[in-house]
Amino acid sequence: MLNISNNQVSKHIDLTKFKSGQHIFNIEYHKVFKKLLLVFFIIIGIIMLLPWTQSITSTGTVTTVKPGQRPQTLQSQIPGRIEEWFVQEGDYVKEGDTILRISEVKSEYFDNQLTERTGNQITAKSSSVEAYKNKVDALRNQLVALKQERVLKLEQAKNKLIQARLKVQSDSIDLEAAKINADIANTQYIRTIALQEEGLKAVKDVEEKYSKLQETQAKLVSLQNKFLSTKNEVINSQLAISTINATYNDKFSKSESDLYTAQSVGFNAEVEVSKLESSLANYTKRSSLLYITAPLDGYINKALKAGVGETLKEGEQLVNIMPANYELAVEMYVRPIDLPLLHKGEKVRVQFDGWPAIVFSGWPNVSYGTYGAKIIVIENFISANGMYRVLASPDEDDVEWPEAIRVGSGAQSIALLENVPIWYELWRQINSFPPNFYQPAGATDASKDKKG
């Protein structure tokens, strides 16, 4: 019956004639299994026809929408030494609250009255500037007076020159008259000598004419001398005019030189005042930098420099602060091949670390523990990890995100794409084809935003 031997009994005996054989061989053992198998394949076929939403999954972290709302580190703008802490880790601070106080470590800033002394220097230099301005005004007045004086001196000298020229004319006329008188006297003398030789004139007459001739010649010589002297007066007057011009030009040059020197020194004093005012502003600002204050309302996360008396360098990190008011967002990274499938305004689903969720990426309606989000930023340049950065903010039309979520916690996002049958999705996954490229209604991509 077991068909173990080569001599089979069933070839010689009809087992179906026996009651036990009829009971055993007439039973269909696989009938239920076939039915179950048929139902299974029907269910599988129905499932294969069900719609499936294509998706892009990525991991990221919780961040904030605005850069100013993210955790930030406070640095010291100047080197110094920690003197006193006013807060501890976990404290809530308001904008402007003092966090710690530092002291100077550079010797040029040790003077506690440095600001007051610099202010006194500015006052003194400002007085010096005013003094030089007054000196410039005085030199300008002196220059104006010299110009007026030169005009008067030149007028006086020119009048003397005119008088000298008129006198030359007068003397020249007198000289010509004297020459005529001398010629007449000479003629009369010669005529008298001739008449005396003829006996018509006495010797006395000759002597008188000779005496008159001598007088006229003497007067002629005197007038010649006077004429030459008058001509010298003209030359002297002309020389006086030249001398006045040269003298006053020299005075003008000296006065202008003094004026320019005073202006130059005054300008240098103004430059020094400006430098001192800049130094005073820097000292005042530096003294305010000795107190590290909170730039906004927030919580002290961690003190990066501990203890009192510890020195720090310029720009060294001191304390980490988390803003109290912020708008949450999810920072996720997608592959370059998936980037064309994402668009601004497109909705995604987000799962946060620590929040249990049952996720069916293709059936978002039956997923539990995920929250709605909307893409607000798509990075235009690839990140250092070889992926593109995408920011998604909470979807206002969906369930609010949990209040207990902290910035920096992990998150997983699911970007929902086109609806396709399950069999098509399996076929795509087996062949490693990318999801269907599509443009959702009302969504925009980065390239269109750039063109707009």
C-alpha positions, 0 to 999 in steps of 0.5 A: 500500500505504501508503494515501497517495493517494486512489486506493487499490490495495487496492480493486482488488487483493486483497493477501491473495492475495500471499504477503507480504500473507498474512504481514503482514495475518494477524498480530495485533500487539496480542495481547501488549499486550492480555494485558499490559494485562489482567494489569496491571488484574488486579494493580491490582484485586488491589492495590486489595483489599489492606488499607491502614492509615490513618495520621496523619503529623506531624513533631517532635523528640526530647525527654524524658518528664520536664521535669527531664530536658530541657536546662536553663540555669543562671542566677545569682540575684544580680548579680556578676562572673565570677571563675573557671571550673571546667569547660569545654564537654563536661565531665561534672559531678555534682550539687553540682559547682562550675561557676564562681565569681562575686564581688559587685558591690554595695557593701553586700556588699563586707565580707568579715566581713559575716556575722560582724559581723551575728552580733555585732550579733545577740548584742548585741541579744539581750543587750539583749532579756534586759536589758529582760526583767529590767527588766520582771520588776523592774517587775512585782515593784515593782508587786506590792510597791506593791500590798502596801504600799497594802493595809497603808497603807490598813489603818493609815489605816482603823484610825486612822479607827475610833479617831477615830470611837470618840474622837468618840463618847467626847468627845461623851459627855463633852461631854453630861456637861459640859453637864449639869454646867454646867446643874446648876451654873447651877441651884445658883448661881441657887438659892444667890442666891435663898437668899442674898437670903432670908438663908438663905445667906451671900455666901460660898456664893454665891461658891463656887457661882459659882466652880463654875459658872465651872469647869463652863462652862470644862470644857464649852468645853474639851470642846467644843473637844476634840470638834471636834478629834476630829471633825477627826481623823476627817476627817483620817483619811478624807482620809488614806485618799483621799490614800493611794489617790490616791498609790498610784494615781499610783505604780501608773500610773507603774510600769505606764507604765515596765513597758509602756515596757520591754516595748515597747522589749524587743519592738522589740529582739526585732524588730530581732533577728529582722531581723538574724537574717533578714539573717544568713540572707540573707547566708549564703545569698547567700555560697553563691550566689557559687558556681554548682553543678550541680543534677544529673548531666549534661554542660556543653553551652555556656557562655553567658557567656565570660571572667573579669571579665565582669559579669552581671545577676540571672537572666542565663543562664550555662551550658547543661547536659544531664542525663546520665540521661533517658528519651527521647520524641518530641514531635509536633504534630498538626492539630486535625482529627486530634486526636480520632483519637489516644488515650493508649496508642495505638501509633505508628511513629517515624522518626528523622533520620539513620536511613535508612528505607523507609516504607510508612505503610499497611503498617507490617509491611513498613516498615524503619527505623521504631521503635515508640512509645506515646502518653503525653500529649495536650495539652489546649490548642492550641499557638502553631503552631495544632496540638496537642502529643503525646508518645510514649514508646518501646514496650516491646514493640517494638525498642529505640530506637537509643542514639545518638539525641540529644535535639533531633534531628528525628523523623517519626511515623506514627499507625496507625488503622483498616485499610481497602481501598486503593481506599477510601483512594484514594477518601478522599484524592481527596475529602479526607475525614478518616480513619475515627473509631474508638476502639481497644481499651484506649486512652483519650482526654484527655476521659475521663481528665479525667472520671475 
